[in-house]
Amino acid sequence: MHSVFFVPISAQDRADQQHLSNENSFSMILLGDPQGYTKYDINQPLFDLCTAWIADNIENLKIKAVLCTGDIVE
């Protein structure tokens, strides 16, 4: 007979915010091929986390652009 144990896992609320050390600096974000995230339902939460992180850090990292490396849709 085998025992099965379930360990509850909770998602992280939010990542620790980073800050720029030089007030004259700004950021550009390179986002991997979004099609790989949106094409498969199992990957959608990863894409949601990436875009939420970007939205959470626009001001403190002075994000000026988000560049995608591939297709947005197939």
MDAnalysis code that builds the backbone (N, CA, C; Angstrom):
import MDAnalysis as mda
import numpy as np

u = mda.Universe.empty(222, n_residues=74, atom_resindex=np.repeat(np.arange(74), 3), trajectory=True)
u.add_TopologyAttr("name", ["N", "CA", "C"] * 74)
u.add_TopologyAttr("resid", np.arange(1, 75))
u.add_TopologyAttr("resname", ["MET", "HIS", "SER", "VAL", "PHE", "PHE", "VAL", "PRO", "ILE", "SER", "ALA", "GLN", "ASP", "ARG", "ALA", "ASP", "GLN", "GLN", "HIS", "LEU", "SER", "ASN", "GLU", "ASN", "SER", "PHE", "SER", "MET", "ILE", "LEU", "LEU", "GLY", "ASP", "PRO", "GLN", "GLY", "TYR", "THR", "LYS", "TYR", "ASP", "ILE", "ASN", "GLN", "PRO", "LEU", "PHE", "ASP", "LEU", "CYS", "THR", "ALA", "TRP", "ILE", "ALA", "ASP", "ASN", "ILE", "GLU", "ASN", "LEU", "LYS", "ILE", "LYS", "ALA", "VAL", "LEU", "CYS", "THR", "GLY", "ASP", "ILE", "VAL", "GLU"])
u.atoms.positions = np.array([
    [0.839, -1.175, 0.000],
    [0.000, 0.000, 0.000],
    [0.886, 1.240, 0.000],
    [0.550, 2.215, -0.820],
    [1.324, 3.447, -0.932],
    [0.582, 4.589, -0.261],
    [1.330, 5.434, 0.383],
    [0.750, 6.637, 0.973],
    [0.931, 7.801, 0.026],
    [-0.058, 8.641, -0.046],
    [0.017, 9.828, -0.887],
    [-0.092, 11.051, 0.011],
    [0.845, 11.961, -0.155],
    [0.843, 13.185, 0.633],
    [0.655, 14.370, -0.302],
    [-0.182, 15.278, 0.088],
    [-0.393, 16.502, -0.674],
    [0.184, 17.664, 0.112],
    [1.000, 18.439, -0.546],
    [1.596, 19.603, 0.087],
    [0.962, 20.837, -0.518],
    [0.287, 21.625, 0.312],
    [-0.333, 22.840, -0.247],
    [0.736, 23.813, -0.732],
    [0.510, 24.341, -1.902],
    [1.440, 25.304, -2.487],
    [0.680, 26.598, -2.725],
    [1.244, 27.695, -2.267],
    [0.587, 28.976, -2.497],
    [1.417, 29.815, -3.459],
    [0.751, 30.572, -4.265],
    [1.429, 31.433, -5.231],
    [2.004, 32.655, -4.528],
    [3.077, 33.139, -5.067],
    [3.699, 34.347, -4.534],
    [2.777, 35.521, -4.817],
    [2.608, 36.397, -3.823],
    [1.747, 37.562, -4.022],
    [2.303, 38.449, -5.124],
    [3.462, 38.953, -4.927],
    [4.143, 39.785, -5.917],
    [5.644, 39.691, -5.677],
    [6.400, 39.803, -6.746],
    [7.857, 39.798, -6.620],
    [8.310, 41.101, -5.962],
    [9.438, 41.039, -5.267],
    [9.998, 42.254, -4.675],
    [10.297, 43.255, -5.784],
    [9.886, 44.477, -5.588],
    [10.123, 45.496, -6.608],
    [11.591, 45.909, -6.630],
    [12.092, 46.059, -7.823],
    [13.453, 46.522, -8.037],
    [13.414, 48.014, -8.322],
    [14.534, 48.674, -8.127],
    [14.616, 50.111, -8.378],
    [15.908, 50.420, -9.115],
    [15.872, 51.449, -9.934],
    [17.071, 51.878, -10.653],
    [17.961, 52.690, -9.729],
    [19.269, 52.475, -9.839],
    [20.191, 53.214, -8.971],
    [20.518, 54.596, -9.536],
    [20.365, 54.787, -10.840],
    [20.651, 56.063, -11.473],
    [19.325, 56.706, -11.873],
    [19.045, 57.873, -11.363],
    [17.760, 58.536, -11.642],
    [17.578, 58.893, -13.111],
    [18.651, 58.911, -13.896],
    [18.562, 59.224, -15.318],
    [18.359, 57.981, -16.185],
    [18.330, 56.811, -15.563],
    [18.174, 55.557, -16.298],
    [16.711, 55.274, -16.614],
    [16.495, 54.367, -17.580],
    [15.169, 53.861, -17.874],
    [15.332, 52.410, -18.298],
    [14.219, 51.715, -18.464],
    [14.253, 50.297, -18.818],
    [13.461, 50.021, -20.078],
    [13.914, 48.999, -20.817],
    [13.160, 48.404, -21.908],
    [13.078, 46.915, -21.580],
    [11.915, 46.329, -21.727],
    [11.698, 44.930, -21.393],
    [11.685, 44.101, -22.672],
    [12.411, 43.000, -22.662],
    [12.404, 42.054, -23.776],
    [11.534, 40.883, -23.365],
    [10.419, 40.717, -24.048],
    [9.448, 39.680, -23.731],
    [9.575, 38.571, -24.764],
    [9.813, 37.350, -24.285],
    [9.920, 36.209, -25.189],
    [8.670, 36.038, -26.036],
    [8.748, 35.246, -27.066],
    [7.670, 35.035, -28.032],
    [6.320, 34.806, -27.348],
    [5.429, 35.789, -27.348],
    [4.140, 35.658, -26.674],
    [3.266, 34.544, -27.246],
    [3.490, 34.192, -28.508],
    [2.688, 33.142, -29.130],
    [2.842, 31.826, -28.369],
    [4.031, 31.559, -27.862],
    [4.260, 30.333, -27.101],
    [3.469, 30.284, -25.808],
    [3.151, 31.445, -25.271],
    [2.354, 31.504, -24.053],
    [0.860, 31.449, -24.361],
    [0.443, 32.134, -25.405],
    [-0.985, 32.248, -25.683],
    [-1.532, 31.076, -26.494],
    [-0.664, 30.355, -27.183],
    [-1.101, 29.240, -28.017],
    [-1.591, 28.065, -27.170],
    [-0.959, 27.847, -26.040],
    [-1.297, 26.713, -25.181],
    [-1.871, 27.217, -23.861],
    [-3.065, 26.755, -23.528],
    [-3.752, 27.219, -22.319],
    [-2.917, 27.044, -21.061],
    [-2.111, 25.988, -20.998],
    [-1.320, 25.724, -19.793],
    [-0.275, 26.820, -19.559],
    [0.149, 27.507, -20.619],
    [1.161, 28.558, -20.499],
    [0.586, 29.941, -20.236],
    [-0.708, 30.112, -20.391],
    [-1.330, 31.432, -20.234],
    [-1.016, 32.074, -18.881],
    [-1.057, 31.316, -17.762],
    [-0.725, 31.945, -16.474],
    [0.693, 32.526, -16.433],
    [1.629, 31.923, -17.160],
    [2.991, 32.455, -17.206],
    [3.020, 33.807, -17.910],
    [2.278, 33.891, -18.998],
    [2.192, 35.156, -19.733],
    [1.529, 36.222, -18.868],
    [0.478, 35.829, -18.145],
    [-0.210, 36.758, -17.254],
    [0.729, 37.274, -16.171],
    [1.570, 36.388, -15.619],
    [2.543, 36.812, -14.598],
    [3.573, 37.780, -15.175],
    [4.044, 37.477, -16.383],
    [5.036, 38.363, -17.023],
    [4.464, 39.758, -17.251],
    [3.267, 39.813, -17.805],
    [2.687, 41.121, -18.101],
    [2.272, 41.855, -16.823],
    [1.865, 41.113, -15.786],
    [1.541, 41.747, -14.500],
    [2.799, 42.337, -13.878],
    [3.928, 41.620, -13.990],
    [5.194, 42.137, -13.454],
    [5.561, 43.433, -14.166],
    [5.408, 43.459, -15.475],
    [5.712, 44.675, -16.238],
    [4.828, 45.821, -15.757],
    [3.530, 45.566, -15.646],
    [2.597, 46.611, -15.196],
    [2.941, 47.095, -13.794],
    [3.361, 46.191, -12.916],
    [3.708, 46.556, -11.536],
    [4.982, 47.392, -11.445],
    [5.820, 47.337, -12.477],
    [7.137, 47.976, -12.403],
    [7.345, 49.125, -13.372],
    [6.292, 49.584, -14.025],
    [6.418, 50.674, -15.000],
    [7.047, 51.913, -14.372],
    [6.541, 52.318, -13.243],
    [7.026, 53.561, -12.627],
    [8.400, 53.406, -11.985],
    [8.569, 52.387, -11.148],
    [9.826, 52.292, -10.400],
    [11.014, 51.906, -11.278],
    [10.798, 51.256, -12.428],
    [11.894, 50.935, -13.341],
    [11.895, 51.835, -14.570],
    [10.985, 52.818, -14.582],
    [10.864, 53.744, -15.721],
    [10.854, 52.976, -17.046],
    [9.924, 52.032, -17.164],
    [9.820, 51.209, -18.372],
    [9.270, 52.071, -19.504],
    [10.050, 52.168, -20.567],
    [9.681, 52.994, -21.720],
    [9.167, 52.166, -22.889],
    [9.521, 50.859, -22.937],
    [9.092, 50.021, -24.061],
    [9.121, 48.558, -23.659],
    [8.240, 47.777, -24.291],
    [8.250, 46.324, -24.151],
    [8.408, 45.772, -25.569],
    [9.494, 45.061, -25.788],
    [9.804, 44.515, -27.104],
    [9.510, 43.025, -27.118],
    [8.776, 42.554, -28.121],
    [8.463, 41.130, -28.261],
    [9.382, 40.518, -29.307],
    [9.878, 39.305, -29.049],
    [10.844, 38.673, -29.943],
    [10.209, 37.791, -31.009],
    [8.903, 37.695, -31.030],
    [8.265, 36.815, -32.025],
    [6.853, 37.246, -32.319],
    [6.090, 36.283, -32.812],
    [4.698, 36.538, -33.166],
    [3.842, 36.743, -31.935],
    [2.820, 37.540, -32.066],
    [1.842, 37.704, -30.987],
    [0.761, 36.630, -31.129],
    [0.396, 36.308, -32.350],
    [-0.575, 35.242, -32.623],
    [-0.048, 34.386, -33.764],
    [-0.628, 33.215, -33.914],
    [-0.195, 32.304, -34.976],
    [-0.802, 32.711, -36.310],
])
